[in-house]
Amino acid sequence: DCDPEYQRTILVRNKLDKYYDDLSSDNVNKWLEGYGDLPKNLTKFAMTLPHWSEGAPPPAKLSEMRDEMDRKDLNKMAQLGANKKFLGMVGYGNFAAYMEMRTERMFVEAIGPVLTKLRDLEQSMDQREHELKDELEDSDPHQMLATVRACGMSFANCLTHVMEGFIRSDINRMTLDDELREFHRYQQQIGEADSFLALPSEDFGSLDDYVEYLRSHIRVPAFEVAINGGAQFRRLMYEVETFLRFSEIGIETKKRDVLQSFGISMNSVTWREVVVKLLNHDAHLPLQKRVQYVGMRVKWFFEQQKAPIVQFMKSLKGSPDEKIYSVLYSKHAKMIEENATIRKLLFDTYDGVVQRQLNQFVELFRSTLHATFSNPWVFLKKTSARLDDDDYASECLLPSLDDTKARIPQEIQGRTGIDRTVTKWLYDIPTEAHRIDEAVDQVQLLVLKVYSHIRSQVCDQVELFAESFFKLPLLRRLEEDMIKVELSAVDKEGYRVRREKLSREGAANQQALKEVRECLKVLSTFALKHASV
């Protein structure tokens, strides 16, 4: 079953001398062929091997006895008139010659894949030799700082490409469900789970309830799709906007607060000032807590992009996009992967820049909220822009000077519309002392309306804030920070150890490459010699 065609099977019949007396010129050929009991395509040999009496020493050397038995077998078969074809299957000498030729033929047939493997090995070892040589040059004490900064510049540039969308990236891809769970797990690991608002509202019993709300009610785009990079950032903006919209005034406005806000001053205190004081008192606090959540989510997102950035740089080698980007990207990616010192320096610098942008984002957003609640009436003015389908055709032409003069007063008047509405609400609030309870109710309602409008405006612009206060400064200033990377004494010692390791590896690789080339030369000569035969 293993060899049905007998292409690899060889039959050896020993003790031929035992059959000398049974063979004759009439049956010698038939016996050597097997009397029809053996397949004709089966390779077979008959021989007598050296032998002597048990317990006695060999009468001669084994090789001499073997050659003598071989001569006896051939002479005996020749005396019996064996066919020349069958004589080639008699004796140890013919068997050894056949095995030598057969082994050589099998080796020649199998040498092609071996040569291919050796050539591939030579190419990979030669490439590794050049890589080790380049890294040794780059890790030179006089050049290593420039090398680290060059790798940092490439890393910073590639963040922009990853944010633009890198299709082949498959590292740190997450669905929104996985992303939120990983984010909460990260907050617990760093010990900040109790210091930030984990859920948008107390009405959500757990993270599962919030995730189900986003999936079933909000229907966040690409909720179930595992993505990273810029696509993940856009989905994140959708989620944090939803989180921010759950902001509500945490403390109910009381009668005492309204009366306390009146106070006394050189001028009369109006309900307008009272509303501003109430908003300034605690209305901005819920938004500030949720802004901290937004910042932490964006910070965690950018921290997860380090691996996709390195993958982008590494994958350019041999890809169709290789000629579009810098040839240094793939080289620097390999150095970042293999050199722990470079990787730690760049990743620490990157995390430091992300943390700095988080602080600036929260501070700028907090300042925006303070300014908004300090004078909410300016913030409440509607935009003067207008997009009407009826005006679409006319927008194709530049307006005349008369049209522009007529447009400007209309836009200015449009912005004061909400001012007139709020002023009417303020005048409707009674000022008589005996109607204070009714005034308190109306002030509470007005505070809620103003807060709701401010919250909607802030939530509508949260993506603009994240882009302006976090993403764009990070993309623009990361390269500047990478060029300022400095090596500490520990880093320099790490480079020294790395150079020693590279030197040892380079010497071993050179020796191995030399042996592979010698082996390849011998086998190639052998293959050419037998190919010409």
Salt bridges, closest charged atoms under 4 A:
ASP17 OD2 - HIS51 NE2 3.62
ASP67 OD1 - ARG66 NE 3.94
GLU68 OE2 - LYS72 NZ 3.83
GLU104 OE2 - HIS530 NE2 2.29
GLU122 OE2 - ARG517 NE 3.17
ASP126 OD2 - HIS130 ND1 3.80
ASP126 OD1 - ARG517 NH2 3.31
GLU131 OE1 - ARG128 NH1 3.49
GLU131 OE1 - LYS334 NZ 3.83
GLU135 OE2 - ARG498 NH2 2.90
ASP138 OD2 - LYS331 NZ 3.80
GLU164 OE1 - HIS161 ND1 3.82
ASP177 OD1 - ARG181 NE 2.59
ASP177 OD2 - ARG215 NH2 3.43
GLU179 OE1 - ARG235 NH2 3.03
GLU179 OE2 - ARG297 NH1 3.10
GLU182 OE2 - ARG185 NH1 2.66
ASP208 OD1 - ARG181 NH2 2.63
GLU212 OE1 - ARG215 NH1 2.80
GLU224 OE2 - ARG215 NE 2.91
GLU239 OE1 - ARG297 NE 3.08
GLU241 OE2 - ARG245 NH2 2.81
GLU248 OE2 - ARG455 NH1 3.28
ASP257 OD1 - ARG256 NH2 3.43
GLU303 OE2 - LYS299 NZ 2.82
ASP321 OD2 - ARG168 NH1 3.27
GLU337 OE1 - LYS314 NZ 3.10
GLU338 OE1 - ARG128 NH1 3.55
GLU338 OE2 - LYS334 NZ 3.08
ASP348 OD2 - LYS344 NZ 2.87
ASP351 OD1 - LYS306 NZ 3.08
GLU363 OE1 - ARG366 NH1 3.18
ASP388 OD2 - ARG386 NE 3.04
ASP391 OD2 - ARG386 NH2 3.82
GLU411 OE2 - ARG407 NH1 3.04
ASP428 OD2 - LYS424 NZ 3.36
GLU432 OE1 - ARG435 NH1 3.82
ASP437 OD1 - LYS255 NZ 3.18
GLU438 OE2 - ARG435 NH2 3.05
ASP460 OD1 - ARG245 NH2 2.50
GLU463 OE2 - ARG234 NH1 2.83
GLU467 OE1 - LYS471 NZ 3.12
GLU480 OE2 - LYS484 NZ 3.39
ASP481 OD2 - ARG356 NH1 3.00
GLU486 OE2 - ARG149 NH2 2.73
GLU493 OE2 - ARG496 NH2 2.55
GLU500 OE2 - ARG496 NH1 2.54
GLU505 OE2 - ARG128 NH2 2.74
